[in-house]
Amino acid sequence: MKIVRLVASCAAVMLLVTACGGDDGEDSAAGPTPAAEETAAADYSAFCDAVVEAETAVLAASSGGDPSGIEDLVETVEENAPPELEEQVAVVTDTVREALRTQDDRAFEGDEFSESEEEVDRWVVDNCGYDEVPVTAVDYAFEGVPETMPAGNTAFVFSNEGEEVHEMIMVRYKDPSTTIEDLMKLSDQEAQQVLDFLGASFGPPGATDTEVKQLTPGKYALVCFVPVGSTSPKAARKADGPPHVARGMSAEFTVE
């Protein structure tokens, strides 16, 4: 099915996921005050929103959507980037333009792009004031997923507390009557017709990954297609067990 192929195309990202892991140690520096966070969100609201909209548009284009609006969003990101992110933003926007020019998403597999995108995403989560939803992956379930969420930009904080590699693929059903069971039976062509792919978070045991998603009203699903027995990214490439979703690793929620 389409989702499986999309995940396979992201295999290189799984090798980089350790760099996305959170730091469990305490930071000796004081964190930003609520007032500072409010100021950052107000000063950079155009940047914050454009980053999320651009990432959403790039994902949609990779699944056959219209890429015509991406350049305008990329320009908005560049024009409103905070000074401390100018270098990272340049790497990300140059890569997006290269992918658009060549129609080849392998441009996104480079280390420099992945590291720069992660720094931009972390800044957005820390400074833009979006709601956060912590999701814990265990063997084999997603824990902490609310049944309902409000529409808007939302930061999903994915952490893997299992003993195997896990991923959190997020999709939106175009028809709310669709179920997880239906999803697992879809062909590539059928998946394009009935699902919107919103991206994926990856993590070996102990890792975390945070991404902001643009949620619109509707019914959503989280699924993990990593094969059973994948205790490391290397093992995941060789494992031939059933996908974790077949063991019940999925969750659904509604955005209102």
MIDREN-601546 format. One record per residue (C-alpha): residue in one letter; y, x negated, z negated. Coordinates in steps of 0.02 Angstrom, whole numbers, plus 50000, padded with zeros to 5 digits. Layout:
<recs>
aYXZ ...
</recs>
This chain:
<recs>
m500005000050000 k501834994950021 i502094990249839 v500634978349839 r501334969549993 l503064968349916 v502334960649760 a501324948249860 s502904942749950 c503664938649780 a502234927449724 a503344912149728 v504514920249602 m503104921149476 l503044902249474 l504854901949418 v504734915249284 t504634902949140 a506454898849175 c506854917249146 g506094917448973 g507194921248825 d507564908648689 d506774914148525 g507784901548425 e509424905848339 d511034900848425 s512174891648306 a513724897748400 a514404914748356 g514124928148487 p515534937748571 t516424950648464 p516374968948516 a518214967448565 a517844952348674 e516404961548756 e517534976448792 t518844965148868 a517544956348977 a516854972949037 a518604979349078 d519214963349163 y517664961349269 s517124979249300 a517314976949489 f516224961349482 c514924969449370 d514734984949476 a514734975349641 v513344963749580 v512224978449537 e512654987949697 a512354972449804 e510654968949725 t510184987249750 a510734986849932 v509784970649968 l508194977949895 a508414993849996 a508684983650155 s507104973550121 s506174990150122 g506904995950287 g508585002650226 d510285000650310 p511034983350274 s512744987250349 g513654988750182 i512994972750103 e514344961150172 d515744971450094 l514854971049926 v514574952349939 e516424949749971 t516874960349819 v515694949849712 e516524933749773 e518304940049753 n518024945849573 a516844932449506 p517294924849337 p517754906349351 e516214900649255 l515074908849385 e515924903249546 e514594890249588 q513124901849553 v513934916249647 a514214904949798 v512364900449802 v511824918749788 t513044925549917 d512694911450042 t510824915150025 v511074933850051 r512094930550208 e510764918550273 a509404931550245 l510444944650336 r510774932750480 t508964927350502 q508144943750448 d506994932850341 d506854936250154 r506014919350123 a507774912950092 f507644921249920 e506144910649869 g507104894449837 d507314887249662 e509214885849677 f509394904149724 s508224910249586 e509094900049452 s510834905049510 e510374923549521 e509634922949346 e511254915549276 v512284929049362 d511114942749297 r511184936049119 w513084935649125 v513124953649186 v511964959449046 d512964950048913 n514704955048971 c514704971249069 g514314983448928 y512854992149012 d511545001548910 e509994991248873 v508194997548874 p506904985648797 v505184987048879 t503704977748806 a502174973548912 v500494972448823 d498704972248887 y498754985348972 a500274996348941 f502174997248942 e502885000948770 g504605007348724 v504975017048884 p506025032548844 e505495048948924 t507275052048985 m508775040849022 p510565044349077 a511105040049254 g512095024049279 n511875005349275 t510545000749146 a509894983749089 f508004983249070 v507454969648950 f505644966048996 s504594955548875 n502764950948891 e501834951248726 g500104952248805 e498854938548840 e498964940749029 v500344939349158 h501234955949183 e502524962949302 m503614978349294 i503814985949466 m505075000149464 v505055014049593 r505935030749611 y504945045349680 k505855054249821 d504795069449779 p504725072049589 s503015080349605 t502265063249648 t501155055549514 i500455038349472 e498795043749546 d499675048249709 l500585031649710 m498965021749700 k498285030349856 l499795027449968 s499695017350128 d501115005550176 q501905018350291 e501725032550165 a502505022050026 q504075019150130 q504245037850152 v504025043549971 l504645029049862 d506255019449831 f505835001749773 l507044995849638 g506334978449610 a505164969749491 s505194959149334 f503844945949305 g503224936849152 p501804925849092 p501344928148908 g502864925748796 a504174926948935 t505634938848953 d506614944749105 t508164955549108 e508834964749260 v510114978449285 k509574993649385 q510655007049464 l509865023349403 t510185039849492 p509475056749438 g507635058649476 k505885053649424 y505405035249407 a503845024949376 l503455007649308 v501824999749367 c500924983049355 f499834977549499 v499364960349430 p497454958449435 v496484959449272 g496084941949208 s497754934149258 t498154923349107 s499384912549207 p500304913449374 k498994901549445 a497584912749384 a498474927949457 r498374920549631 k496484918549615 a496014933749511 d495034947449599 g494944960449461 p495664977949474 p497564979649455 h498234982549281 v498844999849335 a497015004849356 r496815001049170 g498265012549128 m499735000449140 s501065012449201 a502455023349133 e503555037149200 f505285042749150 t506625054649210 v508445050449240 e509655064749209 
</recs>
